[in-house]
Amino acid sequence: MQENPNFTHVWDRFPHDRVINLQGGTRSGKSFSIIDFIINFCHKYPNAKMEIDIVRDTFTALKATAWKDFEGRLKAFGLYNPDYHNMTDHTYLLFGNVVSYYGADNGEKIHGRARDVLWVNEAQQFPEETVDQLFPRTRHRIICDFNPALGDEHWLDKYLEQYPPCITTYRDNPHLTPAQVADIEDRKDNRYWWAVYGSGQRAKTEGAIFERVEVGEFDTSLPFIFGQDYGFSNDPSTLVRVAVDKDSKRIYLEELLYEAGMTTDQLASVNKHHAGTSGLIVADCAEPRLINELKRNHGLNMKEAVKGAGSVREGIALMQNYTIIVTAASTNLRKELSKYRWHDKRSETPIDEWNHGIDAARYAVTHLLIKKSGQYFFG
């Protein structure tokens, strides 16, 4: 059998990992590699009476894709026997092991059955509530294949963090025709499509305000200040450490606080812990009384942020001129940076949500990049 990196990854990780993830672009050979693995595995352990389930979001889609490929692969290897194929129950007896195939639209099978091994085909299309039924009913191993059109957050994220995926593209598939390769590469000008389906990489959905965002370490060699935004019952109060490297065109961000319901004393305690009494905190000027209390009663170095007509647009424009480096631990801020969208791109009006940490960062960035005359510069 022709192996590609997907097959090798599944074979190597199967003895060790609860979940094996295959992330790839279009035509990267993920499905065929899993099929080859299942056939090999059943051949290696004949009559083990293993129960292996293949599931996709709908049975119609499954029959036309994963099961069609599975049956075709068996026939290509001379292994298909119609006597072993129960077309009513949708099962196939493979070397004394039972392979079942069904759609997630079959509630009875999703909620009622258990298995040893589960293959979740095109996992990005499954709702989390379905996965919450499938995974606990799987005794041993789960294999997920998906293309990374996952949006800004997905139930797969927690499994990808624990079980890093094998990432492949069409270049890893030697069985494509020149016409298929040309058809894929003709789409290079479609940036989002090419990133996800051509390169197999997760990409920001179109319309994100901040496109140049990377996860990395905070550069502590740079001078830094802090930005703060205030919420209370529903919205969080935030504190973000900010540094700007004008030479390398990088903004460094670290989330230090992201919590609703904070009292003034609690805010003072958190601010003092991170900034001391000398570190500058540029805060939301809509709360002048709170800022004054933090200064007067708690000795904090507080300054009101510059606001006014156009200040949000100009602050965003300043930040867009830089690559944003956000620390891995800044989970809420990272989520905001991926979700922050334009309400009206033409008027450059952002949606007023997913911005509590971003607003805090913007206050500090604007302070660091504004001339005393009040004119912004982009150098």
Secondary structure, DSSP 8 states (H G I E B T S, - for coil): ----HHHHHHHHHTTT-SEEEEEE-TTSSHHHHHHHHHHHHHHHSTT---EEEEEES-HHHHHHTHHHHHHHHHHHTT---GGGEETTTTEEEETTEEEEEEETT-HHHHHH--EEEEEETTGGGS-HHHHHHHGGGEEEEEEEEE-S---S--TTHHHHHHS--EEE-GGG-TT--HHHHHHHHTTTTSHHHIIIIIT------TTBS---EEE----TTS-EEEEEE---SSS-EEEEEEEEETTTTEEEEEEEEEESS--HHHHHHHHHHHHTTTS-EEE-TT-HHHHHHHHHTT---EEE---STTHHHHHHHHHHTSEEEE-TT-HHHHHHHHH-BEEETTTTEE-SSS-HHHHHHHHHHHHHTB-TTS-B---
